[in-house]
């Protein structure tokens, strides 16, 4: 199984089988329980190219790399880079690939990570080494490593992923974390509940994907319709930056707010996840509830991303 990951690009969760995702989860569990080799990636350098803001993804990849002995180079935002002078993504990738062994890319355009991986693959035809590309979020498309740590968090809190009732709430149209998670859950025997206003419901192409795989899913408009039944509530913020029209955003801003009083109807074993950042969709009074797991979820990004880096670069 390990050989499937060596020098592998991570672009879409749809590129993975259930067996491969389970192996990533088991590797992360082993890292947490048994420790890790602090010298595994000595001499390796990871490039973190973040054209959009990031806290958890960039810092957890940086932490994961350094804990395994690698060094990192990075930029956060295009200010101070040659992108400000008009440098294209192709030229940036071509250049940075000379400096690093792996690139983590966050970019505002859908498909940017796939394009970057094609660029590094084409470099091999000119005699260069393959530099794998990891998608750290591309526009409103996908965020596959977030889905991996989401699966890890679900498994950690519920001791399984199969046979769960999972509600995904908020911006399902533009939410790349939601898209990747839906694709990932399609590989497991779950019931998915998409909770959103109609204009932010899950895209039709994802619905079609789930139907082809006979995934059980329902659509709802209110959290109250699902809160007493579900094992996981996956909250997301309404993403103002993704809306082409601010007037449309204003129609739905603040539409979902989970507070502690609402949890009286929830199972004690239910857990609340959120890819973060939070705006106002989860009240701060929820933070002290045993069911709140979003900050621990963010912490799970480190072992999961350590697992990925060790699998991709550790056995070259």
SULBEL-V145947 format. One record per backbone hydrogen bond with DSSP energy under -0.5 kcal/mol. NH is the residue of the N-H (numbers start at 1). CO is the residue of the C=O. If there is no record, write none. Layout:
((NH;CO) (NH;CO))
//
This chain:
((4;1) (5;2) (6;2) (7;312) (8;5) (10;133) (11;9) (15;12) (16;13) (21;17) (22;18) (23;19) (24;20) (25;21) (26;22) (27;23) (28;24) (29;25) (30;26) (31;27) (32;28) (33;29) (34;30) (35;31) (38;36) (40;37) (41;68) (42;39) (43;69) (44;41) (46;71) (47;102) (48;46) (48;73) (49;47) (49;104) (50;48) (50;75) (51;49) (51;106) (59;55) (60;56) (61;57) (62;58) (63;59) (64;60) (65;61) (66;62) (67;63) (68;64) (69;66) (70;65) (71;44) (73;46) (75;48) (77;50) (77;75) (81;78) (84;78) (84;81) (85;82) (86;83) (87;82) (92;88) (93;89) (94;90) (95;91) (96;92) (97;93) (98;95) (99;96) (100;96) (101;45) (102;45) (103;132) (104;47) (105;103) (105;134) (106;49) (107;137) (112;109) (115;111) (116;112) (117;113) (118;114) (119;115) (120;116) (121;117) (122;118) (123;119) (124;120) (124;121) (125;121) (125;122) (126;123) (127;124) (128;123) (132;101) (132;130) (134;103) (135;10) (136;105) (136;134) (138;142) (139;107) (139;137) (141;138) (142;138) (143;176) (145;135) (146;143) (147;143) (148;144) (149;145) (150;146) (151;147) (152;148) (153;149) (154;150) (155;151) (156;152) (157;153) (158;154) (159;155) (163;189) (164;161) (166;164) (166;191) (167;232) (168;193) (169;167) (169;234) (170;195) (172;170) (172;200) (173;200) (175;171) (176;174) (179;175) (180;176) (181;177) (182;178) (183;179) (184;180) (185;181) (186;182) (187;184) (188;185) (190;188) (191;164) (192;190) (192;216) (193;166) (194;192) (194;218) (195;168) (195;193) (196;194) (196;220) (200;197) (201;198) (203;172) (206;203) (207;203) (208;204) (209;205) (210;206) (211;207) (212;208) (213;209) (214;211) (215;210) (216;190) (217;215) (218;192) (220;194) (225;222) (226;223) (227;223) (229;226) (230;226) (231;165) (232;165) (233;271) (234;167) (234;232) (235;233) (235;273) (236;169) (239;237) (240;238) (242;239) (243;239) (243;240) (248;245) (249;245) (250;246) (251;247) (252;248) (252;249) (253;249) (255;252) (258;281) (259;257) (262;259) (263;259) (263;260) (264;261) (265;262) (266;263) (270;267) (271;231) (272;291) (273;233) (273;271) (275;235) (283;258) (286;283) (287;284) (289;286) (292;289) (293;272) (293;291) (297;293) (298;294) (299;295) (300;296) (301;298) (302;299) (303;299) (304;300) (305;301) (306;302) (307;303) (308;304) (309;305) (310;306) (311;307) (312;308) (313;309) (314;309) (314;310) (316;313))
//
